[in-house]
């Protein structure tokens, strides 16, 4: 009998037709993989934004987790890059079926870096950077090419857009400079490395999970560590963000100016995406989108003021 999915996973289907198809197929996909890979469930289904994870035991008695992800560009190369890392700084890949976006992974603990003080967590992530930022396999798309698609739309933003015009112009200038620099590509970039994507482990104290891997510049990696755990900044947004930024840069030995440039570019593009989503829907920004744009702008200001 197919596995029963939690209501939160069933709710994925509300995101659109492709998501409904993914959810509808999930029970059978999971059951088929359990049979083909000789796995036995040992717990309930967990979930993230775009995937489900099932704790399992293998035929040899070892613990593992079976993960099936939504088939989009962000999950396309997860098996490739996990194999490329081979457990160095990241969860170990045991088996994969890229067509079904399925991976069998070593079992980690469910404790993530939100359990640590934020600056201690920044030091942990900075310590993982050298293991993760290895030469990129040729199959990975470039981060500069990925961001470059938004250069023209960004340049067309009206002056009264919710992103300050001078900030847009700065981001465009920096993106041009970074795109022209050969050092902006060629290393594996996790791209979504934040507190909840690093789990405690037995083999190492902490290991990264859920890469959205691209070929990029290690200096582009810190941004997600800044925009997550936002509520913990309290009334000192500028000071808190700067402390995080400098902890990451100093602990990882990154070039401060280059890391700052990438933060500016990533956050302006992130803010633009919210504006674009609203425009495509033919409506003004909703409350959540306004808050996100405000957060992006505040972050850009904080790392530069």
C-alpha positions in Angstrom: 0.0 0.0 0.0 1.4 3.4 -0.9 2.7 5.6 2.0 0.4 8.2 3.5 1.7 11.7 3.1 1.4 14.4 5.8 -1.1 17.2 5.2 1.7 19.7 4.8 3.1 17.7 1.9 -0.3 17.4 0.3 -0.5 21.2 0.5 2.4 21.4 -1.9 -0.2 20.7 -4.6 -1.8 24.1 -4.1 1.3 25.7 -5.7 0.2 24.8 -9.2 -0.4 21.9 -11.7 3.2 20.7 -11.7 3.3 20.5 -8.0 -0.1 18.6 -7.9 1.4 16.1 -10.3 4.5 15.7 -8.1 2.4 15.2 -5.0 0.0 12.7 -6.7 3.0 10.6 -7.9 4.9 10.7 -4.6 3.4 7.7 -2.7 4.0 5.4 -5.7 7.5 6.8 -6.3 8.5 6.3 -2.7 7.0 2.8 -2.6 8.8 1.8 -5.8 12.1 3.1 -4.6 11.7 1.3 -1.3 11.2 -2.0 -3.1 13.9 -1.5 -5.8 16.6 -0.4 -3.3 15.6 -2.9 -0.6 14.8 -0.3 2.0 12.4 -0.4 5.0 10.8 2.7 6.5 11.8 3.4 10.1 9.9 6.6 10.7 7.5 9.2 9.4 7.9 11.3 6.3 9.7 14.7 6.9 9.6 17.5 4.4 11.2 20.7 3.3 10.0 23.3 0.9 10.6 21.2 -2.2 11.2 17.6 -1.1 10.2 14.8 1.2 12.6 12.7 3.3 11.9 9.2 4.7 14.1 7.6 7.3 14.9 4.0 6.3 17.1 1.0 7.0 19.1 -0.7 4.3 19.3 -4.4 3.6 22.6 -4.5 5.4 21.0 -2.9 8.5 22.5 0.5 8.1 20.5 3.7 8.7 19.8 6.1 5.8 17.3 8.6 4.5 15.4 8.4 1.2 14.8 11.9 -0.3 12.6 12.7 -3.3 12.6 16.3 -4.6 10.4 18.4 -6.9 11.9 18.3 -10.4 13.2 21.8 -11.0 16.5 23.4 -12.0 17.5 23.9 -8.3 17.4 20.1 -7.7 18.7 19.0 -11.0 22.4 18.5 -10.0 22.1 17.5 -6.4 23.2 13.9 -7.0 26.1 15.1 -9.2 27.5 17.6 -6.7 27.0 15.3 -3.7 29.0 12.6 -5.5 31.6 15.3 -6.4 31.9 16.2 -2.7 32.0 12.5 -1.6 31.0 13.4 1.9 33.6 16.1 2.4 31.7 18.9 4.2 28.4 17.5 3.1 26.0 14.5 3.6 27.3 11.4 1.9 25.4 10.1 -1.2 24.8 6.4 -1.1 22.6 6.0 -4.2 20.8 8.1 -6.7 18.1 8.1 -9.4 18.4 11.5 -11.1 15.4 10.9 -13.3 13.1 10.6 -10.3 15.0 13.2 -8.3 15.7 10.6 -5.7 18.8 10.2 -3.5 19.6 7.8 -0.7 21.7 9.6 1.9 23.6 8.8 5.1 21.4 9.5 8.2 22.2 12.7 9.9 20.6 14.1 13.1 17.7 16.5 12.8 19.5 19.2 14.8 20.5 22.1 12.7 22.5 25.3 13.2 19.5 27.2 14.6 20.5 25.4 17.8 23.7 27.4 18.0 24.3 31.1 18.7 24.2 32.8 15.4 27.8 33.9 15.3 29.0 30.4 16.4 26.8 29.1 13.5 28.5 31.5 11.1 31.9 30.1 12.2 30.7 26.6 11.5 29.5 27.4 8.0 32.7 29.3 7.3 34.6 26.2 8.3 32.7 24.1 5.7 33.4 26.5 2.8 36.9 25.1 1.9 35.5 21.5 1.6 32.5 22.6 -0.5 34.2 25.2 -2.8 36.1 22.7 -4.9 36.6 22.9 -8.6 33.1 22.6 -10.2 32.2 19.8 -12.6 31.5 21.1 -16.1 27.8 20.1 -16.0 27.0 22.9 -13.5 25.5 26.1 -14.9 27.3 29.3 -14.0 26.0 31.5 -11.3 26.9 34.6 -13.3 24.8 33.3 -16.2 21.9 32.5 -13.9 21.9 36.1 -12.5 22.7 37.7 -15.8 19.2 37.0 -17.1 17.9 39.7 -14.9 20.3 42.5 -15.9 18.0 43.9 -18.6 14.8 43.7 -16.4 16.6 45.3 -13.5 17.9 48.1 -15.7 14.2 48.8 -16.8 12.9 49.3 -13.2 11.2 52.7 -12.9 12.8 55.2 -10.5 9.8 54.9 -8.1 10.3 51.1 -7.7 10.6 50.0 -4.0 14.3 49.4 -4.5 16.3 52.7 -4.4 17.4 53.6 -7.9 21.0 54.1 -6.8 21.1 50.6 -5.3 19.8 49.1 -8.6 22.5 51.0 -10.5 25.2 49.8 -8.1 24.0 46.2 -8.4 24.1 46.4 -12.2 27.6 47.8 -12.2 28.9 45.2 -9.8 27.2 42.4 -11.7 28.9 43.5 -14.9 32.3 43.6 -13.2 31.8 40.3 -11.6 30.5 38.6 -14.7 33.6 39.8 -16.6 36.0 38.4 -13.9 37.1 34.7 -14.5 37.3 34.2 -10.8 33.5 34.5 -10.6 33.0 30.9 -11.9 34.7 27.6 -11.6 34.1 26.6 -8.0 31.1 24.6 -6.6 28.7 27.0 -5.0 26.1 25.5 -2.7 23.9 28.6 -3.3 21.5 28.0 -0.4 23.8 27.4 2.5 22.1 28.6 5.6 21.4 27.5 9.2 18.7 24.9 8.5 20.8 23.3 5.6 23.6 22.2 8.0 22.8 19.2 10.2 24.6 17.6 13.1 26.3 14.3 12.2 28.3 11.4 13.7 31.0 11.3 11.1 31.7 15.0 11.4 30.2 17.6 13.8 28.2 19.3 11.0 27.5 18.6 7.4 25.7 20.5 4.6 22.6 19.3 2.9 20.3 20.3 0.1 22.7 22.0 -2.4 21.3 24.0 -5.3 24.7 23.7 -6.8 26.2 26.1 -9.5 29.6 27.0 -10.8 30.4 30.2 -9.1 32.5 32.3 -6.8 32.9 31.3 -3.1 32.5 35.0 -2.2 28.8 34.7 -3.3 28.1 32.1 -0.6 27.5 34.2 2.6 24.3 36.0 1.6 21.8 33.3 2.8 23.4 33.4 6.3 22.5 37.1 6.5 18.9 37.0 5.5 17.9 34.0 7.6 17.3 34.2 11.3 16.2 37.7 10.7 13.9 38.0 13.8 17.0 37.4 16.0 18.5 40.8 14.9 16.0 42.6 17.1 16.5 46.3 17.2 20.1 46.2 15.9 19.7 45.1 12.3 22.7 46.9 11.0 25.0 45.8 13.8 23.8 42.2 13.8 24.2 41.9 10.0 27.6 43.4 10.1 28.7 41.0 12.8 27.5 38.0 10.8 29.1 39.3 7.7 32.5 39.9 9.2 32.4 36.6 11.1 31.9 34.7 7.9 34.4 36.7 5.9 37.1 36.6 8.6 36.6 32.9 9.6 36.7 31.8 5.9 39.5 34.1 4.8 37.3 35.8 2.1 38.0 39.1 0.4 35.7 41.5 2.2 35.1 43.8 -0.7 34.3 40.9 -3.1 32.0 39.3 -0.6 30.2 42.6 0.0 29.8 43.1 -3.8 28.1 39.7 -4.1 25.8 40.4 -1.2 24.6 43.6 -2.9 24.0 41.8 -6.2 22.2 38.9 -4.7 19.9 41.0 -2.5 18.9 43.4 -5.2 18.1 40.5 -7.5 16.2 38.8 -4.7 14.2 42.0 -4.2 13.5 42.3 -7.9 12.1 38.8 -8.0 9.4 39.8 -5.5 8.5 42.8 -7.7 8.4 40.6 -10.8 6.1 38.0 -9.2 3.6 40.7 -8.3 3.8 42.3 -11.8 3.2 38.9 -13.5 0.1 38.4 -11.3 -1.1 41.9 -12.2 -1.3 43.1 -8.6 0.6 45.3 -6.1 3.2 43.8 -3.7 1.4 41.9 -0.9 2.5 42.4 2.7 5.0 39.5 2.7 6.6 40.7 -0.5 6.9 44.3 0.8 8.6 43.0 4.0 11.0 40.9 1.9 12.0 43.8 -0.3 12.5 46.0 2.8 14.7 43.3 4.3 16.8 43.0 1.1 17.3 46.8 1.0 18.2 46.9 4.7 20.7 44.2 4.2 22.4 45.9 1.3 22.6 49.1 3.4 23.9 47.3 6.5 27.0 45.7 4.8 28.0 49.0 3.3 27.2 51.8 5.7 
